C-alpha cells in the first residue's frame, strides 16, 4: 500500500513471519518507509517498546476493520484480506458462545471445535429468510433444498478441508437436517413423515458401518475417513403439476472412492488400522473372540484371556506401534456397528469371521528354502498346534491348501502348437498345454499374502456399500427425472512431512483437492467477476483488498475515475499443477501409465522419467540430489509436497492376480 493511501493514526496489519500477523497504529509514513506501534488486539492499547520500522516495498500494510466488530458473513467486512479473515474467525472462536461457523457469501467456513455444540432449531431455519439464520450447516442445507424446489435443479454441497478439520462430522449434521426437512413443512403428511423418517434412520445407520470399515486414527485426526464418499438424497415432488411443490425424501445412494486399502497391511507408524479391528477386540464378548480364535489364538504363547493383551499379537495391528485413539470408544462403537448392521439387514456373523480371518492371515510368516528353482519361500506349520493359515482359511471359507498355494507359488499356463502329417498327407496342428508351477521367494510370498488380504478387504467394503445402497431405496430408473441433493465428503489435502510418508494415495487425494480448488476458483472468483462486469458493478481495488461493491453512476466523470481505480481481482490459478498431474498426454499420471506397461517396469525407472520430463516445469521443483533417487516434488496450491516413489507402479497398475480372484471367488462365504 503506497503512502498516498496510508493515514497516520489508523490501524494496520503487518505480516510477522510466514504464519502470523501483528496489529499496530501507524505513527509515521514517508514514501516507502513507515513506523508502526504495535497494539493489543483485544483492548486496542499500545504495547510499550513495540515500535516497528516498515519497508513498504517489502512488507505492505493492510488496513484493519474496527477491533470490536464480529462478522457472521465476512462479505460485510470493509477490508477483506488474510489478516482480517483470521482475526474475525479467531474472535468468533473465542466468543463466549463459541461461534465456530462463519459465512463468506454462499461458502460456510467451519473451525472444528472438537466437541458437540448446541444446534439451531430446525423449524426456525425453515420459517425464516436464509439471511436471518446464523451461519451453520443447517442453513447451507436449507439453501440447497430451497434452490432445488424453486429453480428445479439438482444441488450439491461440497465439504472440503484439511485432514481433521471436521468434514465427516459436518456431513452428519447436513444429513441429519436433510433427512427430516420435508417433515418440517406445514403441508407434510403424517404417513409420509413416517416413511421419510424411516429412510432417514436407514441412511444415518450406514454411518457407523462406513466409519468402522473406512475410518482410522491418523496423526492429525482420531476419526479420519480413509475413503471419499458422495451421497445423493433423492426427492419426489408431492404434485408434479404444481410449481414449487413439496418434495419428499424417497431414496438415497452412496458412492465411495479411493479406499486406502494399503493401510490394512501396513498402517503408518503412530497410526491405527481401520477401526473395526480394535472394535472387535474391545467390543466382542469372550465367547465370540474365542470362537474366532483371536483370544486366545493357538499359535502364540498364552497371554490369558484379557483381549487387550492380545491386540498386539497380530502383525496388521502391532507394526505401527499404536492401538488406541483419543476420543474413540471402540467398545461402544462395536455395539453401534452391530445395531446398524441389524437394521440394514447385514449378517454380522460372517462379517466378523472375515475381520478375524484377515488378522490371522497377516500372521502367516515364511522361511527360505533352497530348491531347484533357487531360494524359495516355504511355510512350516507346527504339527502340535493349529497355524494361522489354516485358521484364516477356515474363517474366510477357503481351502487352506488353495490359500497356501496362492501365496507360495503361481501357476503359468503356456500353450504351444506343433505340426504333423496325417495319413492323407495333409498337415495337422496339435495344441499342447503346459502347466508350470513357479515358486515364489519370501518377499514375493509376503507380498502375495498382503495382496490377498487387501483384495478381500476391498471386496468386503464394496459388498457392505452395496448392502447399504439396497436399504436406501434409490430409484435408479427415474434418476434423471427426480431431483437430488448431493453431499461430497472427500479426503482433505494431505502432507505427511516430516515423516516423508507421502505416497501414491496422497498424490491422488491431493489431485482431487486441486480439482476442487480449481472449481472454487472458477465458481467463486472468476464467475462472480464476470457477473459484476455483465451488470456493470465495479470493485475499486487497493493492494488486492476487496471493498464494498458500488454501482457505477451515469455521471461520466465519476465513471472514468472509478474505471481508473477498478482492476480485476487476481487469484492464483492452479491450472499448471493440474496439467502437470493429469494432463492428457504429458503428465505424471500419463507417465505412470506408460512406464507401468513396459517390461521390467520399476519405481526407479518411473522416477527417472518424471525428473527428466518435468525438471523445468514450474510446479515440479527439484529435490536435493541425495533425495532425488527416492522422491519427486509437486508444488500444490497448499504448498510443496514430497512424494516417495516406493510402490507407485504396483499401486497404479492395481491389477489383481487372476489366481487371487479365483481363490476368493471359491470362498463358501457369500
N, C-alpha and C positions, 0 to 999 in steps of 0.2 A: 504494500500500500504506500503510495507516494505521500510526501509531506503536505501536498495540496489537499489531501483528504483526511489527514490526521489532525486531531484537535487536542491541544493540551488540556489536561483536566479530565478527559474521557477515559473510560476503562477499556483495556485491550488484552487479548490473549497472545502469548508468545510460546512457541514450541520450545520445550525444555527436554531435549533428548528425543529418541525415536517414538516413545510411547506416552509421553506426558506433556502437559501444558501448565503454564503459570499465568496468573491474572495480575495485572498491575495498572496503576494510574500513570498516564503519560505526563511527564513533568517537563519535557524539553524535546523539541524536534527542529532539525535544521538540515535541509537537503536529504542526504541518505543516512544520517545518524539521528538517534533518538535516545531518550533516557526514560526508563520505566521503573516506578517504585512499586514493588510487589505488595499486594494486599491480601488479607484473609478472605477467602471466597465466601464464608458464611456470614461474617459480620461487616465486611467492607472496610475494616480498619487497616491502616497502613502498617506493614511489618517493619520493625526497626532494622536499620542497616541492611536493607534489601533493595538497593538501587542498582539496576541493571542497565549497562550501556547496550544499545541495539544497533547493529549494522542492518539497515532496512533492505539492502540488496540481498544479503544472505539470509536474513530472518525477517520475513514480513510479519506485520502485526494484524490481528483480526479483531474487529470491534465486538464488545461484549453486550449481551442483552441485559436488561435490568436484573440485578442479583436475586431478588426475591421472587422472580417470576417462575411459573411452573406451567409448562405447556403439555396438555393432553394430546394435542395434534401439533407436531412441530412445523407444519406449514404455516402456522400463525406466528412464527418467530420472525422478528425484524431482521436478524442476522442468522444465517444458516450456514454453518461450516463445521468441521470436525470437532473443534473445541466446544462450540455451542451445543452440538448434539450430545457429546459426552457429559457435559455439565448438566444438561436437562435430564438425561437418563439417570445420572447419579443422584440428583436432587429428588427425583421421583422414587428412586430405590430406597433412599434413607428416610423417606417420609414416614410419619407415624403409622399410616395405614398401608405402607409398603406397596406403592404403585408400580407394579412390575411390567405393566403394558403401556406402551406409548404408540400413538398413530403417526404416520407420515403419509397423509392422504389415504390411499387405499392399501398401504403397507402397514402391517402391525409389527412392531418391534417388541420382543419379549426378553426380559432379563431374568434368567432362571432363578427362582427363589429357593430351590431345593427343599421346599416344604409345601404342604397343602394350604391354599389360601381360600377365603370365602369367595363364592361366585355370585355374580349378579342374578337377580330373579329372572328366569326365562320369560315369564309372562310380561314383565316390564319391558324387556328388549323388544318383544313383539309389538307392544302397544304404542311405542313412541318412535319419533323420527330417528334415523340412524345417527345423525349428528348430535343428538341429545344423549345417546348412550355412551357410557365410558368405554375407552379402548379395551377390547377383550376378544378372545376367540369366539365368544358368543356373538358379538357384534359383527365380526367377519362372516360368520356362518349365516347370520340373518341377512346380511347384504347379498350373499351368494343366492340365498333362497328367493329373496325378492326379485333379484335380477332374472332368475330362472323363470319366475312366474310372469313378470311383466314384459321382458324382452324376448322370452321364449327361446333362449339359447342355453346350451349346456354350460356349466360353470366349473371352474377348477380352483382349488385352494392349494397353494404350494407352500410346504413347510420346509424351510431350509435353514442352515446354520451349522456351526462347528459341532464336532462331537461333544456331547454333554450339555448342549445349550437348551435341551428340553423339548426337542421335536416330537418324540414319541408321546410324551405327556400332553403336549398341545394337541396332537391328533386325537387323543382320547377325549379331550374336552370338546373338540369340534364334533366328534361322533356323538357324544352324549347329547349335544344340542340338536343336531340334525335328525337323530332318530326319534326325537319327540316333537319336532317342530310342527308337524301337521295337526297334532292333537291340541296344540295351543291356540288354534283358531276357533273363534266362536261358532263357526259353521261346521266344525268337525262332528262326526257321528260316533257314538259310543262303540258300536261294533267295529268300526274302522280303527278307533283308538286301540282296541284290544289287539287287532291284527298288527298294527304298526308297532305297538309296544312289544309284542312277541318277537317280531322281526328285529327290532332294536336290541332286545335282550340277546338274541342269537348272534347278532353282529358283535356286541360287546363281549360275548363269551368266546369269540375267536381270539381275543387279545391275549388271555393267559396262555393259549396254545402257541400263538405266534411268538410270544416272549420267551416261553420255556425252551422252545426248539430253535429260536432265531436270535436271541439276545445273549449277551455275555458281559462280564465285568472287564473293562479296559482301564488303562492308566487314567483316562480322563472322564470316565463315565461308568458308574456302577451298574447301569442297565442299558448298555449300548446295543442298538439294533445292528446286527451284522448282516443285514439284508435291506433292500429297499422294497417298499410296497405302495401300490396305487389302488385305492378303494373307490368304487363307484357306488353312489347311493341313487338308486333308480326310483323315479316318482311317476305316478299315474294321475292325470287330471281327473277330477271328480266328474266334470262335464266338459267334454272336448268342444262343445259348441259355444261355450261361454268364455269370453276373453278374461284373462287373469283368474281362471278357475282355481279353486283349492286343489293343491297337489297332495297326494298321499304317498308315503314311502311304501313301496311294494316289493322291492328287491335290492340286492347289493351283490357286489363282486369284489374279489381281492386278487390282484396280480402281484407276484413277488419277483424280485430281481437280485442277482448278484449275491446269492448266499455265500458267505465266507467259509466254505467247507474245509479249507486248509486249516482252520482253527481246530477242527476236530482232532487232527493227528498231531498238531504242534502249536498249542496256544503260546503266544508271545510271553516272554519272561515277565513275571509280575502281573499277569492277567489270568483270567479263568477260561475254561472251555465253556460250551453252551450251558445255560443254567440247568437244563433238565437233568444232567448227570448228578449234580450236587443235590438237587431237589429229591431225586430218588433215594439217595443215601440218608438224607436228613428227614425226609417225609415218609418214606416207606416203613412199614412195621417190620418187626423181627421175622415173622413168617415169610413175608414177601421177599425180603433180602436173602433169606436162607434158601428159598426155593429158586432164586436166580443165581445162587452160589456166589453171591457178592460178599456176604458177611455170614460166616467166613467163606473163603474160597479154598479149595482142596490142594492147591499147588503153591501156596505161600505159607510161610511159618505163621502159626496161630497167633492172633493178637486179641483173642477173646471175642466177645460178641458186641462190642461197642462200635457202631457203624462209623463214628468219627475217626476211629483209629485205622479204619480200612481204606479210607478215601485215597490216601497216598500210596496204596498198593497197586494202583493202576497207572500204567505209563501215560495214557492220554490225559490224566489228571495231575500227575506229580511233576512233570518236567518243567512246568512254568514256575513252580515254587509258590503258587497262590491257590488256595482252595476256599477262601472266604471272601465276602464282599460286604462293605459297609452299606447300610440301609436296605439290605436284601435279607428277607426271611425265607430261606429255602424250604423249611418245613411247611409254613403256611402257603407258600406258592405251589407246593406239590398238591396240597389239598384243593387249591383253586384249579389247578390243571385237571385233576381227576373229575371235579364237578363240572368243569367246562366241557370236557370230553363226553361226559354222560349226557349233557343237554344237547350237544351236537350229534350224538349217536356214534361215537368212536369207541371201539373196543380197546380199553387200556391194557388188557392182559397181554395182547400181542405187542402193544407199543412198548411196554416196559421190558419185554423179552428182547426186543431189538436193541434198546438202550443198553441193557446189561450185556448182551452179546457183543456189542461193539467194544465195550471195555475189556472183556475177556480176549477178544481178538487182538487188541492193542498190546496185550501182554505176551503174545507169541514172539519168541526170540529164536534166532537161527545161528547155527555154527558152520564153520568152514570144513569142507571135506575134500580131500584130494582124490579126484576121479579122472577117468579117461578124458573128460571134457575140461579138465583143469580144476581149479579150486571152485567148488560149487557149494551151494547152501544145503543144509540138511536140518531136520528137526528131530530131536531125540527126546520124546516124552518119557517121563519116569514110569517104569512098569508098576510102581507101587501106588500111584495116585492118578487121578484124572488130570488132564493137561488143558491149558487154555484153548487150544484149537478145537478139541473135542467138545468142550463146554460151549464155546462160541458157535460151533456148527449146530449143536443141539438147539440152542436158543434161537438161532437165526433160521431154523428149519432147513438146514443144508446137510449134505453128507460130508462127514469130516474128511474122507479121502479126496473128495472133489475140491473141498476148500484148500486142503494142503497142496494138492497138485497145482491149483491155480497160483499159489504163492511161490512154489519151488520150481516150477517149470512152465514152459509154454509149448504149445503144440503147433507145428508147422506142417501144413498140407501142401505138397507140391505135386502138380500134375505134369505128365510128360506124354509124348506120343511117339510111337515107333511105326515104321512102315514095313510091311511084309508082303510076299506074293501069295495069292491064292491058287487053288488047283486050276482055275481057268486063266491063270497068268495075270489077273487084274490085281493092281496094288490095293492093299487094305491098310487102314490106320488103326492101331490099337492104343487106347488111352490107358495110362497107368497112373495110379495114385500112390504116392509115397508119403508116409507119416513120419515126421521127425520129432522127437522129444528133446527139446533144448533145455538143459539145466540152467538155472539162474545162480548168480553168486549172492553173497549175503546182502550186499547193497540192493541188488535188484529184487530179492525176495522181500526185504523190508519195504521197499517202495511199492511192491505189489500188495503187501498186507495193508498198507495205508491207503492205496488206491481203491481197494475193495471196500474198506471202511468208509471212505468219503463217498463212493458211489452209492452205498447202501443208505447213508445218512441223507444224501441229496434226494434219493427216491422216496424215503420216508417223509421228508419235509414236503416234497411235491404232493405226495399222497394225502398228507394232512390238509394242505391247501385245497385240494380237490374236494375232500370231505366237507370242509368248512363252506366251500362255494356251493355245494349241493344243498346245504341247510339254509342258504341265504336267498333262494328263490329268484335269482336274477333271470330276467326274461331276455334271453339272447336272441330269440326270434324277432322281438319288437325293439331291439336295442337302438335302432336308428330312428325310431318313432318316439320312444319315451324319453323325457328329459332326465338328466342326471347331474349330480354334483360330484366331481372327482376330488379326492383328497390324496395328495402325494406326500409321502413321508420317506425321505431318502437320506442316505448317509450324509453327514456333514463333511466338510473339507478335512482331510487327514494329513498330518505330517508328524511322523514318529521320531523325529530328532529329539535328543541326541543319540538315541539308541540305534539309529541308522537301520530301521526295520521297514522302510517303505518298499513295498514290492508291487507285483502286478496288480493286486487288488486295490492298492492305494491309487495307482495310476488310473484305473477305471473309475473309482469313486471321485477322484479329483477332476477327471474329464467330465463326468456327469455334472459336477458343481460348476465347472467352467461353462457348460452349456446353459445351465440355469442362470448364471451371471450374465451371459450374453442376452438371454431372453429378458432379464431385468433391465439391462441397458436399453434394449430396443423398446420395450413396452413403457418403461417409466421415464426414461430420459429422451430418447430420440422421438418417440411418438408424441410425447407431451409437447416438445418444442415445435414439432410440425403442426400440432393443433393450435398452439399460440400464434404461430405465423399465419395459419389459414384464417384465424379470427382476428388478426391484426392486434394481438395483445403482445406487448413488448416488456422485456425484463431488463431494466438498467443493471449493468454488471459492475462489480468492483472487486478486483482480485479474486474472481471466481465465486463471490458470495451470491446467494440467491436472495433477492429482495421481493417485497410485495409487488405483484404484477399490477401494472397501471394501463388502463385503456388509453389508446392514443387519441387525443382530441383532434378536431378538424383544423385547428389553427396550424398553418404551415410552418411557422417559426418554431413553435413548441415541438412539432413533429420532427423537424430537422435536428433539433437539439437532442431529442430522445434517440433518434437514429444514431447520432454520434456516440451516445453512451451505451447503446444496445449492441451486444455481441452474443454470439451463440454460446450457450453453456457447454463447455467442453468436458468430456469424460474420457476415461481411459478405456479404449476398446480392447477386448481380448481375442479379436479375430485371429491375430497372428499365432497365439497359443493354440487355439482350436485347430487351425490349419496344420500346425506342427504335429499335433497329436493324432488327428483323424482326417487329414486331407485325403482326397480320393486316391491320388497316385504317389505322392511324395510325402510320407508322414511316418510317425513312429509305428502306428498300427499297420500301415501297408508294408513297412519293412519287416515287422514281426511275421506277418502272414507269408511274405516271400521267403524269408530265411527259414521259417518253420517247415516249408515244403522241400527244402534241399536235403540231399543225402549228407549225413554227418552234421546236421544242424546242431548248434550248441549255443548256449548263452554267451559264451565268449565271442563267437562269430557275430552274433546279433549286436553285441555292444560295440564291436569294431565297426560294423556297418553304420550304426547310429552316429558314432562320433565322426566317421568320415563324411556322412551325408549332411549332417546338420551343424558342423562345427562353426559355421558362420551365421547361423540363424539367431536372431535377437532373443528368442525365448529358449535357447539351448546353451546356457553358459557352460563353459568347460571346467571340470573339476581339476584339482591338483593332480599332476601326473601320477603320483603314487596311488591315487584313488580311482583314476580313470579306467583301470583294468576291471574294477568290480562295480562301477556305478555310472549312471548318467544323471544329469540335472535338467530340470524343466522349470522355467520361470512362469509360475501361475499368477493369476490375479491376486492371490493371497500371499504370494512370496515364492521364493525358490525352494523346491523340494528335491532332495537327493534320493534317487531310486537305486536300490541294489538289483543287479541284473539276475541274481540267482532264480532259477526255475521259471523265467519268463516264457521260454519256448514251450515247456510242458504245460504250463497253465494256459497259455494262449491256444495251443492246439486242442487241449481239453478233449482228447479222443479216448473214449473208454474202450478198453480191450474187449473184443467180441467174446473172448473167453470169460472175462469177468461178468459181462452182461448175461451170458448163458448160465453162468453159475448162479447169479442172483435170481434169474428167472426160474430156476429149478427149485427155489425155496417153497416149502409147504405153507409158509405164511402168506396171506393174501390181504 
